[in-house]
Amino acid sequence: MQTEQLILLETFCTYHHVEVSFLTSLHEYGLVEIVSKEDLSYIPESKVKEAEQLVRLHNDLELSPEGLEIVCYLLDQLKNKDEELNNLQNKLRFYE
């Protein structure tokens, strides 16, 4: 079984020029996964892309963690509706 790579939270924050407290608040809202090991905080490598997207939204649109939570909810709803539309289109093609 392969272990997942972890990125030190401080390293991620330094690279992206954000405060650790900002990512901690995103974690409290359930938007970012943070793993604690040996008194250090890490972001799983598989979740870095999502964290980077949130940081970009925060920087570009000056969104607060609450605003990011709303944007994530709306993006999830859009994704679900898109999948539903694709399923319905496939069913329609079947009956044509």
C-alpha atoms as an extended CHARMM CRD file, in Angstrom:
* protein
*
        96  EXT
         1         1  MET       CA              0.0000000000        0.0000000000        0.0000000000  PROA      1               0.0000000000
         2         2  GLN       CA              1.3940000000        3.3640000000       -1.0380000000  PROA      2               0.0000000000
         3         3  THR       CA              1.4320000000        6.1830000000        1.5060000000  PROA      3               0.0000000000
         4         4  GLU       CA              0.1770000000        9.5680000000        0.4410000000  PROA      4               0.0000000000
         5         5  GLN       CA              2.6560000000       12.4130000000        0.1420000000  PROA      5               0.0000000000
         6         6  LEU       CA              2.1150000000       15.3200000000        2.5250000000  PROA      6               0.0000000000
         7         7  ILE       CA              3.1110000000       18.9510000000        2.0630000000  PROA      7               0.0000000000
         8         8  LEU       CA              3.9910000000       21.0020000000        5.1000000000  PROA      8               0.0000000000
         9         9  LEU       CA              1.3210000000       23.6430000000        5.6620000000  PROA      9               0.0000000000
        10        10  GLU       CA              3.8660000000       26.3920000000        6.3450000000  PROA      10              0.0000000000
        11        11  THR       CA              5.6560000000       25.5990000000        3.0770000000  PROA      11              0.0000000000
        12        12  PHE       CA              2.4000000000       25.7780000000        1.1280000000  PROA      12              0.0000000000
        13        13  CYS       CA              1.4770000000       29.1030000000        2.7640000000  PROA      13              0.0000000000
        14        14  THR       CA              4.8990000000       30.6240000000        2.1580000000  PROA      14              0.0000000000
        15        15  TYR       CA              4.8330000000       29.5960000000       -1.4960000000  PROA      15              0.0000000000
        16        16  HSD       CA              1.3430000000       31.0330000000       -2.0320000000  PROA      16              0.0000000000
        17        17  HSD       CA              1.8380000000       34.1200000000        0.1580000000  PROA      17              0.0000000000
        18        18  VAL       CA             -1.0670000000       33.4070000000        2.5170000000  PROA      18              0.0000000000
        19        19  GLU       CA             -1.2830000000       33.1610000000        6.2760000000  PROA      19              0.0000000000
        20        20  VAL       CA             -1.4700000000       29.7850000000        7.9740000000  PROA      20              0.0000000000
        21        21  SER       CA             -4.5080000000       31.0840000000        9.8450000000  PROA      21              0.0000000000
        22        22  PHE       CA             -6.3100000000       31.5490000000        6.5160000000  PROA      22              0.0000000000
        23        23  LEU       CA             -5.9030000000       27.8750000000        5.6070000000  PROA      23              0.0000000000
        24        24  THR       CA             -6.8210000000       26.8940000000        9.1490000000  PROA      24              0.0000000000
        25        25  SER       CA            -10.0770000000       28.8330000000        8.8110000000  PROA      25              0.0000000000
        26        26  LEU       CA            -10.7380000000       27.1020000000        5.4680000000  PROA      26              0.0000000000
        27        27  HSD       CA            -10.1960000000       23.7880000000        7.2420000000  PROA      27              0.0000000000
        28        28  GLU       CA            -12.7220000000       24.7940000000        9.9100000000  PROA      28              0.0000000000
        29        29  TYR       CA            -15.2800000000       25.4090000000        7.1460000000  PROA      29              0.0000000000
        30        30  GLY       CA            -14.5050000000       21.9810000000        5.6780000000  PROA      30              0.0000000000
        31        31  LEU       CA            -13.0170000000       23.3970000000        2.4810000000  PROA      31              0.0000000000
        32        32  VAL       CA             -9.4180000000       22.2100000000        2.9190000000  PROA      32              0.0000000000
        33        33  GLU       CA             -8.1150000000       18.9700000000        4.3660000000  PROA      33              0.0000000000
        34        34  ILE       CA             -5.3270000000       19.4140000000        6.8930000000  PROA      34              0.0000000000
        35        35  VAL       CA             -3.5800000000       16.4450000000        8.4900000000  PROA      35              0.0000000000
        36        36  SER       CA             -1.6950000000       16.7640000000       11.7760000000  PROA      36              0.0000000000
        37        37  LYS       CA              1.2730000000       14.5160000000       12.4860000000  PROA      37              0.0000000000
        38        38  GLU       CA              3.8980000000       14.9500000000       15.1770000000  PROA      38              0.0000000000
        39        39  ASP       CA              2.7120000000       18.4770000000       16.0630000000  PROA      39              0.0000000000
        40        40  LEU       CA              3.0150000000       19.6330000000       12.4280000000  PROA      40              0.0000000000
        41        41  SER       CA              0.2300000000       20.3600000000        9.9500000000  PROA      41              0.0000000000
        42        42  TYR       CA              0.2250000000       19.0660000000        6.3960000000  PROA      42              0.0000000000
        43        43  ILE       CA             -1.9180000000       19.1840000000        3.2710000000  PROA      43              0.0000000000
        44        44  PRO       CA             -2.2500000000       15.8720000000        1.4160000000  PROA      44              0.0000000000
        45        45  GLU       CA             -0.7200000000       16.1320000000       -2.0490000000  PROA      45              0.0000000000
        46        46  SER       CA             -3.9930000000       14.9910000000       -3.6130000000  PROA      46              0.0000000000
        47        47  LYS       CA             -5.7710000000       18.0370000000       -2.0870000000  PROA      47              0.0000000000
        48        48  VAL       CA             -3.2260000000       20.6990000000       -3.1010000000  PROA      48              0.0000000000
        49        49  LYS       CA             -5.0250000000       21.5520000000       -6.3510000000  PROA      49              0.0000000000
        50        50  GLU       CA             -8.2490000000       22.3090000000       -4.4500000000  PROA      50              0.0000000000
        51        51  ALA       CA             -6.3850000000       24.4170000000       -1.8850000000  PROA      51              0.0000000000
        52        52  GLU       CA             -4.6270000000       26.3560000000       -4.6490000000  PROA      52              0.0000000000
        53        53  GLN       CA             -7.9660000000       27.0380000000       -6.3430000000  PROA      53              0.0000000000
        54        54  LEU       CA             -9.3440000000       28.4600000000       -3.0970000000  PROA      54              0.0000000000
        55        55  VAL       CA             -6.2600000000       30.6280000000       -2.5960000000  PROA      55              0.0000000000
        56        56  ARG       CA             -6.6050000000       31.9970000000       -6.1470000000  PROA      56              0.0000000000
        57        57  LEU       CA            -10.2910000000       32.7770000000       -5.5980000000  PROA      57              0.0000000000
        58        58  HSD       CA             -9.4130000000       34.4820000000       -2.3200000000  PROA      58              0.0000000000
        59        59  ASN       CA             -6.6600000000       36.5810000000       -3.9080000000  PROA      59              0.0000000000
        60        60  ASP       CA             -8.3880000000       37.4100000000       -7.1960000000  PROA      60              0.0000000000
        61        61  LEU       CA            -11.8850000000       38.1040000000       -5.8760000000  PROA      61              0.0000000000
        62        62  GLU       CA            -10.9580000000       39.0430000000       -2.2970000000  PROA      62              0.0000000000
        63        63  LEU       CA            -13.3790000000       36.4660000000       -0.9270000000  PROA      63              0.0000000000
        64        64  SER       CA            -13.5600000000       35.6450000000        2.7690000000  PROA      64              0.0000000000
        65        65  PRO       CA            -13.7100000000       32.0220000000        3.9540000000  PROA      65              0.0000000000
        66        66  GLU       CA            -17.4990000000       32.4010000000        4.1870000000  PROA      66              0.0000000000
        67        67  GLY       CA            -17.6310000000       33.5990000000        0.5830000000  PROA      67              0.0000000000
        68        68  LEU       CA            -15.4070000000       30.7330000000       -0.5230000000  PROA      68              0.0000000000
        69        69  GLU       CA            -17.7570000000       28.2920000000        1.1790000000  PROA      69              0.0000000000
        70        70  ILE       CA            -20.6730000000       29.6950000000       -0.8340000000  PROA      70              0.0000000000
        71        71  VAL       CA            -18.6870000000       29.5870000000       -4.0900000000  PROA      71              0.0000000000
        72        72  CYS       CA            -17.7010000000       25.9490000000       -3.4430000000  PROA      72              0.0000000000
        73        73  TYR       CA            -21.3190000000       25.0440000000       -2.7320000000  PROA      73              0.0000000000
        74        74  LEU       CA            -22.4620000000       26.6990000000       -5.9650000000  PROA      74              0.0000000000
        75        75  LEU       CA            -19.6890000000       25.0220000000       -7.9820000000  PROA      75              0.0000000000
        76        76  ASP       CA            -20.7310000000       21.6400000000       -6.5660000000  PROA      76              0.0000000000
        77        77  GLN       CA            -24.3490000000       22.3540000000       -7.4950000000  PROA      77              0.0000000000
        78        78  LEU       CA            -23.2770000000       23.2860000000      -11.0310000000  PROA      78              0.0000000000
        79        79  LYS       CA            -21.2510000000       20.0970000000      -11.3340000000  PROA      79              0.0000000000
        80        80  ASN       CA            -24.1990000000       17.9970000000      -10.1370000000  PROA      80              0.0000000000
        81        81  LYS       CA            -26.5920000000       19.6970000000      -12.5640000000  PROA      81              0.0000000000
        82        82  ASP       CA            -24.1430000000       19.1900000000      -15.4150000000  PROA      82              0.0000000000
        83        83  GLU       CA            -23.9220000000       15.4610000000      -14.6280000000  PROA      83              0.0000000000
        84        84  GLU       CA            -27.6980000000       15.2560000000      -14.4010000000  PROA      84              0.0000000000
        85        85  LEU       CA            -28.0480000000       17.0070000000      -17.7720000000  PROA      85              0.0000000000
        86        86  ASN       CA            -25.5600000000       14.6040000000      -19.3680000000  PROA      86              0.0000000000
        87        87  ASN       CA            -27.4620000000       11.6170000000      -17.9840000000  PROA      87              0.0000000000
        88        88  LEU       CA            -30.7600000000       12.9410000000      -19.2950000000  PROA      88              0.0000000000
        89        89  GLN       CA            -29.2450000000       13.6510000000      -22.7110000000  PROA      89              0.0000000000
        90        90  ASN       CA            -27.9050000000       10.0890000000      -22.8660000000  PROA      90              0.0000000000
        91        91  LYS       CA            -31.3510000000        8.6930000000      -22.0230000000  PROA      91              0.0000000000
        92        92  LEU       CA            -32.9280000000       10.8930000000      -24.6740000000  PROA      92              0.0000000000
        93        93  ARG       CA            -30.4490000000        9.6890000000      -27.3130000000  PROA      93              0.0000000000
        94        94  PHE       CA            -31.3000000000        6.1080000000      -26.3930000000  PROA      94              0.0000000000
        95        95  TYR       CA            -34.9890000000        6.6710000000      -27.1570000000  PROA      95              0.0000000000
        96        96  GLU       CA            -34.4470000000        8.6160000000      -30.3870000000  PROA      96              0.0000000000
